[in-house]
Amino acid sequence: MSEIAAETIRMVDLATQYKRLQSPIDKAIQKVIDETSFISGPIVKEFSAHLAAHIDAKMVIPCANGTDALQIALMALDLKAGDEIITSAFTFIATAEVIVLLGLKPIFVDVNADDFNINIAAIEKAITPKTKVILPVHLFGQCSDMEAILALAKKHNLYVIEDCAQAIGANFTFSDGKSKSAGTMGNIGTTSFFPSKNLGCFGDGGALMTNDEALGKKAAQIANHGSKVRYYHDVVGINSRLDSIQAAVLNEKLKHLNDFSTRRNKAAAYYDEALKSIAELKTPQRFKKSTHVFHQYTLQVSNGKRDALKNFLDSKGIPAMVYYPLPLHKQAVFSEMKDISLPITEQLAEDVLSLPMHTELSENQLSYICTTIKEFFN
């Protein structure tokens, strides 16, 4: 079993997923080719409508990638140079680089040690008269505490942009029992359709989602060179489009998104049970207000053994990844912030290790991964 498992285990198994869904995806792609509507074809509008219905959003605005989605969202808010955006330092750089590109100022705050998401007390402490936006990142597959974030935003008259690139399909339940999808709770949400995402295409892609029609129309205008009518440009925009082939792939995959989440949760439950007795591992904690779609299954490895465990798994043919080895406030590009102290973020950067997580994991593969981890600690 170990030889077979070692040969076939991937961090993200897009090949096997494609084989399972090949027929409808191939037909959808061929239809785009036959119609030769490669840019802004009818399938793009169809996918937008289907995703909006799936997450119960008034508008979904497709764009070229998740980074563009973040940039368009910020541009749509008419912010001014020097305005402050509070966000997490424990995330991919795209979240922060668009802030700087637009002449805005990222304010990095710490995260929770248990669920990796932005810490509410740290947000409140960081709010100044220059603060204009709270930008939570729904990391690894579950929502930040949006009820508390929205309360802070209301109290201080702030915008909220949700980065839900890793949590598409997750739901947050409020104290009154109402449930909302990731990306639909703030003023605007953004996501990526990078191939490895839970809802991924065969190239680059992204989208914004909102229940504010005026804001949605403005975002759509910005994504289209600042134009509502062709050749007439009212605001400065960018060129950011989801091409028709990617929309066709996403439209087919969207039909399976709930199943994708079920499969990922099944794999996560297996890991939980198999690894719970290892004292030097902390398995992912679930935030009770949010469902988890497990974009990543991320362990915390204590006693400085993270890198040794990763190397051991590599030697056994098991991929494992460190997200993220250097927090944003420690990156060279943000050298002026190097003295900021975010102790939980910095400790997580030393301890976290993500195991293979995707929709195609077999019980044999999961067994091999967990047996190998136990072997390391014995």
GIFEN-V297442 format. One line per field, one symbol per residue. ss: DSSP state (H for helix, E for strand, - for the rest). phi: phi as a letter, one per 40 degrees, with the letter a starting at -180 (. if undefined). psi: psi as a letter, one per 40 degrees, with the letter a starting at -180 (. if undefined). A space follows every 10 residues. Layout:
BEGIN
ss: ???
phi: ???
psi: ???
END
This chain:
BEGIN
ss: -HHHHHHH-- ---HHHHHHH HHHHHHHHHH HHHHH---E- -HHHHHHHHH HHHHH---EE EEE--HHHHH HHHHH----- ---EEEEE-- ---HHHHHHH H---EEEEE- E------E-H HHHHHH---- EEEEE-E-HH HE---HHHHH HHHHHH--EE EEE------- EEE-----EE E------EEE EE-------- -----EEEEE --HHHHHHHH HHHE--EEE- -EE-----E- --EHHHHHHH HHHH--HHHH HHHHHHHHHH HHHHH----- EE-------E -E----EEEE E----HHHHH HHHHH----E E------HHH -HHHHHH--- --HHHHHHHH HEEEE----- --HHHHHHHH HHHHHHH-
phi: .ccccccbcb cbcccccccc bddccccccc cccccfbcbf cdcccccdcc cdccbfbcbb bcacaccddc ccdccccfcb dgcbbcaccb accddccccc dcgcbcbcbc bcccbgcdcc cccccccbcc cbabbcbccg hbcccccccc cccccbfbcb bccbdbbdgc bbbcccgcbb cdgbcccabb abbddccdbb bbacaaabba bccccccccc cccbfgbcbd gbbcbcbbba bccccccccc cccdcbcccd cccccccccc ddccbccccc bbcdcccccb cbbfdbbbcb bcggcdcccd cccdccgbca bbbbcbddcb cdcbdcbccc bbccdccccc bcaccdaacb cccccccccc cccccccc
psi: dddddddehi dhgddddddd eddddddddd ddddefgdhf iddddddddd ddddefidhh hiadiddddd dddddeefii heihhhaieg iidddddddd deeihhhhii iiddeeihhd dddddehide hdhhgihghe eiiigddddd dddddefiih hhgfdefhei ihhideeihi iheedadiii iifideidgi afaiiiiiii ehdddddddd ddefffhdhh ehhdihaihh ihiddddddd dddddedddd dddddddddd ddddedehde ihihhhhdei ihegdihhih hiffeddddd dddddefhii ihhhdhidee iddfdeedeh hgdddddddd dihhihhaee hidddddddd dddddde.
END
